[in-house]
Amino acid sequence: MIRKSKDWCVYIVKCSDGSLYTGITTELDRRISEHNNSIKGAKYTRTRRPIHLVHSEALKDRSSASKRESYIKKLSRIEKLKLITVKLY
């Protein structure tokens, strides 16, 4: 059986303390649930629950997602907030 590859996703969540967390996953709904309800959530977000999804981007593979995640993590808070509020029409 050939497994169909899943798209990767880069996401940004806003934590209860107002901080932003960036991560990658292939199953966004599951990952957000883990951040909010499970010990599988990132150590950072476990102490800042609840978290809310504020941004996501689909990418074709893990390498692209990791590079985009690294780029976003290097942005200042102001630049991340601008990214979150950008609307594409």
N, C-alpha and C positions, 0 to 999 in steps of 0.2 A: 504494500500500500504506500503510495506516494503522498506525503503530507504537504498540503498546500501551505506555502509560507505566509505568515501573517505580516501585516504592515506594522511597523514600529511607530511609536508615538512619543513625542516629547511633550511634557505637560508642566504647568506651573500651578501650584495650589497656594491659597492664602490660608495661613494658620490663624487660630483664635487670637494670637497676640499681635496679628497684623503682619507678621513676617511672611516671606515668600520662599517656597521650596520648589526646586526643579528636579524632575526625574524623567526616566524613560520606561516604557513598558510595551508589551504587545496586546495587553488586555486592560484598557483604561478603566472601565467600570470596576473590575475586580481589584485593581490597584488602589483606586480611591477608597473602596470599601476596606481594604487592608489598612490603609493609613488611618481610617476612622475607627475601626472595630477590632483590629487584630494585633497580635505581637509581631506579625510579619511586616507591619508598617515601619517605615524608617524610624530609627531612634529619635531623630530630630522632631518628627511630626507626632510621635507617641505622647510627648509631653506638651503638645500644643493643639490638642483636639478641641473642637472639631475643625477639620480642614474643609475648604471649598475649592473646587476646580475653577480656575479663572482663565486658563489658556491651554490650548493643545494644538499640536501640529502633527500631521501624518508624514512619515518618511518611509522610503522604500526598503531600508535594511538597518541592521543594528549599527553598523559603522557610521552611516549618515546620522542616525539618531544620537549616537554618542558624541559626534563632532558638534552637532547643533546644541546638545545639552551643555557641553563644555563652553561653547560660545556664550550661551545665555547665562551660565553661572558666572562668567567674567564681567557681565554687564553691571552697571551701578543699579541701585534700587530705582532711581528715576528712569533709567533706560528700560528696565523691566516693566515698570508701570506704563510707559509709553507703548511698549510692545503689546501689552495686555489690552490697551484701549484702542489700538489700531483696528479700523474696520475696513475690510476689503469689499468693494462694490463691483 
